[in-house]
Amino acid sequence: MKKVEAIIKPFKLEEVKEALAGVGVQGLTVSEVKGFGRQKGHKELYRGAEYVVEFLPKVKLEIVVTDDSLKAVVDAIVKAASTGRIGDGKIFVSPIEDAVRIRTGESGDVVLS
């Protein structure tokens, strides 16, 4: 099993969600986060004063998938989240040792379906 964490632009969430459903993802966790990468924020004008916005709003998706479906999930996120401009986001993949369904006590890949 692998954990896929994707940091994407907020307006791309619906497209990514639909793309993930298309490759069989049955569940995901979404968090509103703030951060920056090479983009380093931007300047805004508010009531005549200039402010530097360092932390930009992003959406973080967390999905646990089987090893077999990892490539399809990552490809779906990349295709749906890409705008071709700086700040599109990142995808991180980590190994997961085990998963347990609390209701039944089942563990392993079976809890992902």
C-alpha positions in Angstrom: 0.0 0.0 0.0 1.1 3.6 -0.7 -0.1 6.9 0.6 -0.4 9.6 -2.0 -0.4 13.2 -0.8 -1.1 15.8 -3.4 -0.9 19.6 -2.9 -3.0 21.3 -5.6 -4.6 24.6 -6.5 -8.1 24.9 -4.9 -10.0 25.5 -8.1 -8.7 22.1 -9.5 -10.2 20.0 -6.7 -13.4 19.0 -8.6 -11.5 18.0 -11.7 -9.0 15.9 -9.6 -11.8 14.3 -7.6 -13.6 13.3 -10.8 -10.4 12.0 -12.3 -9.7 9.9 -9.2 -13.2 8.5 -9.3 -12.6 7.5 -12.9 -9.6 5.4 -11.9 -11.5 3.7 -9.0 -10.5 5.7 -6.0 -13.3 5.2 -3.4 -12.2 7.5 -0.7 -9.9 10.4 0.0 -9.3 13.1 2.6 -9.2 16.8 1.7 -7.7 19.5 3.8 -7.4 23.2 3.2 -3.8 24.2 3.7 -1.4 27.2 3.0 2.1 27.1 1.8 4.6 28.1 -0.8 7.3 26.6 -3.0 9.3 28.3 -5.7 6.3 30.6 -6.3 7.2 32.4 -3.0 3.8 34.1 -2.7 2.7 37.4 -4.3 1.9 41.0 -3.6 -1.6 42.4 -3.1 -2.9 45.9 -2.9 -5.5 46.5 -0.1 -6.8 49.9 0.6 -3.8 51.6 -1.0 -1.2 49.6 0.9 0.9 46.8 -0.6 1.0 43.5 1.3 3.1 40.4 0.7 1.1 37.2 0.8 3.7 34.6 1.6 1.4 31.6 2.2 -0.9 30.8 -0.7 -4.1 28.8 -0.2 -3.8 25.2 -1.5 -5.7 21.9 -1.1 -4.1 18.8 0.2 -5.4 15.4 -0.8 -4.5 12.2 1.0 -5.3 8.9 -0.6 -4.2 5.4 0.4 -4.0 3.0 -2.6 -2.8 -0.5 -3.5 0.6 -0.8 -5.2 -1.2 -1.9 -8.4 -3.2 1.3 -8.7 -0.5 3.8 -7.7 0.6 4.8 -11.2 -3.0 5.3 -12.4 -3.8 7.5 -9.4 -0.7 9.6 -9.8 -1.2 10.0 -13.5 -4.9 11.0 -13.0 -3.8 13.7 -10.5 -1.1 15.1 -12.7 -3.4 15.3 -15.7 -6.3 16.8 -13.9 -4.4 19.3 -11.7 -2.0 20.7 -14.3 -2.4 24.2 -15.6 1.1 24.4 -17.0 1.9 27.4 -14.7 4.1 27.7 -11.6 2.3 26.7 -8.4 0.4 23.6 -9.8 1.6 21.7 -6.8 3.4 18.5 -5.8 2.7 14.8 -5.2 4.4 12.8 -2.5 4.2 9.0 -2.3 5.0 7.1 1.0 4.8 3.5 1.9 2.1 2.4 4.3 2.7 -0.6 6.5 -0.9 -1.5 7.3 -4.4 -0.2 7.4 -7.2 -1.3 9.8 -10.9 -0.8 9.3 -12.1 0.2 12.8 -15.6 -1.1 12.4 -14.7 -4.7 11.6 -11.1 -5.0 12.6 -10.1 -6.1 9.1 -6.6 -5.1 8.0 -4.5 -5.0 4.8 -5.5 -4.1 1.2 -9.1 -5.2 1.9 -9.8 -2.1 3.9 -9.2 0.1 0.8 -12.3 -1.3 -1.0 
